[in-house]
Amino acid sequence: MRTLTHTKQIKFHKHTDEGSPLATTLTHIAGSTLSERTKAMIPDADTLCCTIKNINWLLRYWAEGDFPDPIQPEFGYTRSGPKGAVGYAA
């Protein structure tokens, strides 16, 4: 399954470098002519990866009716601290 980043890299191949498609795309966005406000709204690679993992949990929930605990690194989140605050899994 192609990701949006992979599709962009195929479509605009002359603007991308070798390496991670996500890292390459984020680097190009950072150096683009977009406004600083717009650039600041674009999530970083860790947040995007967490979101993708969480979407995988959601698809599993809908497709299989499986209800695993979503707060685990496999699905993008962890608990930490004395009160068990939920945070992104790196």
Secondary structure as the mmCIF struct_conf table of DSSP 4:
data_model
#
loop_
_struct_conf.conf_type_id
_struct_conf.id
_struct_conf.beg_label_comp_id
_struct_conf.beg_label_asym_id
_struct_conf.beg_label_seq_id
_struct_conf.end_label_comp_id
_struct_conf.end_label_asym_id
_struct_conf.end_label_seq_id
HELX_RH_AL_P HELX_RH_AL_P1 LEU A 4 LYS A 11
TURN_TY1_P TURN_TY1_P1 PHE A 12 PHE A 12
HELX_RH_3T_P HELX_RH_3T_P1 HIS A 13 HIS A 15
BEND BEND1 GLU A 18 GLY A 19
HELX_RH_AL_P HELX_RH_AL_P2 PRO A 21 ALA A 30
TURN_TY1_P TURN_TY1_P2 GLY A 31 GLY A 31
BEND BEND2 SER A 32 LEU A 34
HELX_RH_AL_P HELX_RH_AL_P3 GLU A 36 MET A 41
BEND BEND3 ILE A 42 ILE A 42
HELX_RH_AL_P HELX_RH_AL_P4 ALA A 45 GLU A 64
BEND BEND4 PRO A 70 PRO A 70
BEND BEND5 GLN A 72 GLN A 72
HELX_RH_3T_P HELX_RH_3T_P2 PRO A 73 PHE A 75
TURN_TY1_P TURN_TY1_P3 GLY A 76 GLY A 76
STRN STRN1 TYR A 77 SER A 80
TURN_TY1_P TURN_TY1_P4 GLY A 81 GLY A 84
STRN STRN2 ALA A 85 TYR A 88
#
